[in-house]
Amino acid sequence: MATRNQVTEPAAGATEATADPAIPDEVPGRTHDPRKRVRVYDKETKEELVNSVPETWLDGRFPRLAEVPSKKAGK
């Protein structure tokens, strides 16, 4: 009967556990965050959209949309 070889080293090419790079809160030159969703309304019909949309939609690609003003005090 054969004996087992004991491995005392990690396998070649084993990856070390590394932390993912942090996502910056702000990117220079970007005014709208693609991860943030906002409530909007149509400027011409004054109707609020049912669902929130990414904030990047307000960068000029949909000129009829505007952000709904906050109802919280001080915002």
C-alpha positions in Angstrom: 0.0 0.0 0.0 1.3 3.4 -1.0 1.7 6.2 1.6 0.2 9.7 1.0 2.5 12.7 0.3 1.9 15.5 2.7 1.6 18.9 1.2 3.2 21.7 3.3 3.1 24.5 0.7 0.2 26.1 -1.1 -0.4 25.1 -4.7 1.4 27.0 -7.4 -0.7 29.9 -8.7 -2.9 30.0 -5.6 -4.5 33.4 -5.3 -4.2 35.4 -2.1 -7.3 37.0 -0.6 -7.3 40.6 -1.7 -9.8 43.3 -0.9 -11.7 44.8 -3.8 -10.8 48.4 -4.6 -13.0 50.9 -2.9 -15.6 52.6 -5.1 -15.0 56.4 -4.9 -17.8 58.5 -3.6 -17.2 61.1 -6.2 -15.5 61.0 -9.6 -13.8 64.2 -10.8 -15.9 65.7 -13.6 -19.1 63.7 -12.9 -22.0 65.6 -11.4 -24.5 62.8 -11.5 -24.0 59.5 -9.7 -25.2 56.5 -11.8 -25.9 54.5 -8.6 -28.3 57.0 -7.2 -32.0 56.9 -8.1 -34.2 60.0 -8.0 -37.8 60.9 -8.3 -38.5 63.0 -11.5 -41.4 64.7 -13.2 -42.1 65.8 -16.8 -41.7 69.5 -17.1 -44.3 69.9 -19.9 -47.1 67.8 -18.4 -46.1 68.4 -14.7 -46.7 64.6 -14.1 -44.4 62.7 -11.7 -43.1 59.4 -13.0 -44.2 56.4 -11.1 -40.7 54.9 -10.8 -37.5 56.5 -9.8 -34.7 56.8 -12.4 -30.9 56.9 -12.4 -29.6 60.4 -11.6 -27.6 60.3 -14.8 -30.8 60.7 -16.8 -30.8 64.4 -15.6 -27.4 65.1 -17.4 -29.2 66.3 -20.6 -30.2 63.1 -22.3 -33.8 63.6 -21.3 -34.4 67.4 -21.3 -38.1 67.1 -20.3 -37.2 65.5 -16.9 -36.6 67.4 -13.7 -35.9 66.2 -10.2 -38.9 66.4 -7.8 -38.0 68.8 -4.9 -37.4 67.2 -1.6 -40.2 67.4 1.0 -37.8 67.1 3.9 -37.0 70.2 6.0 -33.6 71.7 5.2 -33.0 69.8 2.0 
